[in-house]
Amino acid sequence: MFKFKINGFFILFLFFLASCAPKPSFLKESGSPSGVPSYPDLPFSQYVQDSRENIEQILRNLRFANGAKPYLGEYSAAQAAEMRGPFEHLPEKGSTGPGKGKGFLLIHGLTDSPYLMRSIADSLHQAYPNGTIRAVLLPGHGTVAGDSLNMKHTDWMAITDYGVRSFEKMERISDLYLVGFSTGTALAIRHLQNNPQRPKIKGLILISTAVKAKSGAAFLSPYLYWVKDWLDTFEERDAARYESFSVNAGAEFYLLTKNIMKSKILIDVPVLMAVSADDETIDANAARQFFCDRVTAQRRGLIWYASRHAERNIDPPCEAIKEVKLGPVDREFQGTVYRFANYAHTALSMSPADPHYGVNGKYHQCKAYDTPPDMAAFNKCQKGSAKTIFGEKDIASKAAKKELDYDYWRRGTFNPDYPRLERAIICFVDEACDLQRSLDDQ
């Protein structure tokens, strides 16, 4: 008994020491986190401008002081603020193209920013130039990771509601689609569950659908919040999103999602989903079960990015699931040869052509090797070689390394199958388009 008390005290002492250790400025609260507009009828364009100006000011003060260049790719504070901030695409002046009456609200994921929705926004804008596209910034995001320490999921729900209402006030918008990535999918689902009588909402597009966390210990995060600030901290080298992950972020995600699968409310609007069987962030089987059991609309489809592990691809079975086989390890994109192991949670929404996250992008996700002061492996991962591979975190094992024969692995930040996803999204929005045929097209 005495030994247990000593060990327990020692653990608390270590937590105390960790809390007293000096933290870099980006792991502290900025004092001006992104939030929900205090004026509910604030024009969306003003919200975009105010948010970007706030982000840029914080980044200049906390990340770019004394000539620092904190981000891979050497982005400026203004460029990073544009990447991280909310945005909108309005109908092209004089255009007679498709999209009239259509609106799209884009909702990003946890510790992400609206940049993770850029590829989809560009695809929608090109296909529907007369549509209106808006992407919100979840409160606590976009500035510095320290602002995630006290963010609340209720504020995320409030900014989602603000985005929806911004479309409801527009007479020219008759068909509104909620497009979510990861935590953004949970917000879209929760919004529809809480507001079933919003007739303008004609469909949900849910990428890396997050109805439940992958970790079985997620329910502990609201309690861990009281004794620990961070699950992981990094040097914050990504201009588009946070790399560090606070305990509070996990706790608020759990509180947001804990009742989604318990709800008896069925989703009766059309739904298009895309999920990786190998996803290491969300529970892919729970997402699949949600699609099979809770989505009742006849117009529905699930793109299931299959695993090399067959047991991950079968539960539960139902109609309207398009299984995309993994394909070869060695691939090519626009003349660039690369190696690909499997589909990561972080990859599905992004085109391989993206200038930041794509095959030839400025940012490579090498956090597995970000271990100061020894940065040799990190630098080699950044540089890459003919054996470097993209994939989900489960390929970090010794067995996977031997099987795939790689030197360094980067967590996937782009979707090699993005053209199929793009076609499916464009078809899904067009009620005259055969969705199942679109999913089957190679």
CORWOKA-V347252 format. One line per field, one symbol per residue. ss: DSSP state (H for helix, E for strand, L for the rest). psi: psi as a letter, one per 40 degrees, with the letter a starting at -180 (. if undefined). burial: b if it has 9 or more other C-alpha atoms within 8 Angstrom, else e. Layout:
ss = ???
psi = ???
burial = ???
//
This chain:
ss = LHHHHHHHHHHHHHHHHHHHLLLLHHHLLLLLLLLLLLLLLLLHHHHHHHHHHHHHHHHHHHLLHHHLLLLLLLLLHHHHHHHHLLEEELLLLLLLLLLLLEEEEEELLLLLLHHHHHHHHHHHHHHLLLLEEEEELLLLLLLLHHHHLLLLHHHHHHHHHHHHHHHHLLLLLLEEEEEEELHHHHHHHHHHHHLLLLLLEEEEEEELLLLLELLLLHHHHHHHLLLLLEEELLLLLLLLLLLLEEHHHHHHHHHHHLLLLLLLLLELLEEEEEEELLLLLELHHHHHHHHHHHELLLLEEEEEELLLLHHHHLLLLLLLEEEELLLLLEEEELLEEEEELLLLHHHLLLELLLLLLLLLLLLLLLHHHLELLELHHHHHHHHLLLLLEEELHHHHLHHHHHHHLLLLEEELLLELLHHHHHHHHHHHHLLLLLHHHHHHLL
psi = dddddddddddddddddddeihiideeihdegiiahhdhdehiddddddddddddddddddddeifeigeihefiiddddddddiiiihiihheheiiehehihhhhaaheaiedeeddddddddddgeeihhhhihhheidciddeedeihddddddddddddddddehdehdhhhhhihbdddddddddddegefgddheihhhhfhgeiidheedeedddddeehdidhiaegeheeiidihiddddddddddedededhehiheiihhihihdehedihddddddddddeheidgiihhhhiiehdeeeehiiiifhhhhidaidhihhfehhiihdihideddehieehedeadfidhhgfddeggieheddddddddiaeeiiiaieeeeiddddddegidiihhheihdeddddddddddddheehhddddddh.
burial = eeeeeeeeeeeeeebeeeeeeeeeebbbbbeebbbbeeeeeeeeeebbeebbbbbbebbbebbbeeeebbbbeebebeebbbbbbbbbeebeeeeeebbbbbbbbbbbbbbbbbbbbbbbbebbbebbbbbbbbbbbbbbbbbbbbbbbebbbebbbbbbbbbbebbbeeeebbbbbbbbbbbbbbbbbbbbbeeeeeebbbbbbbbbbbbbbbeeebeebbebbeebbbbeebebbbbbbbbbbbbbbbbbbbebbbebeeeeebbebbbbbbbbbbbbebbbbbbbbbbbebbbbeebbbbbbbbeeeebbeeeeeeebbeeebeeeebebeeeebbbbbbbbbbbbbbbebeebbbbbbbbebeebbeeeebeebebbeebeebbbbbbeebeeeebbeeeebebbbbbbbbeebebbbbbbbbbeeeeeebeebbeee
//
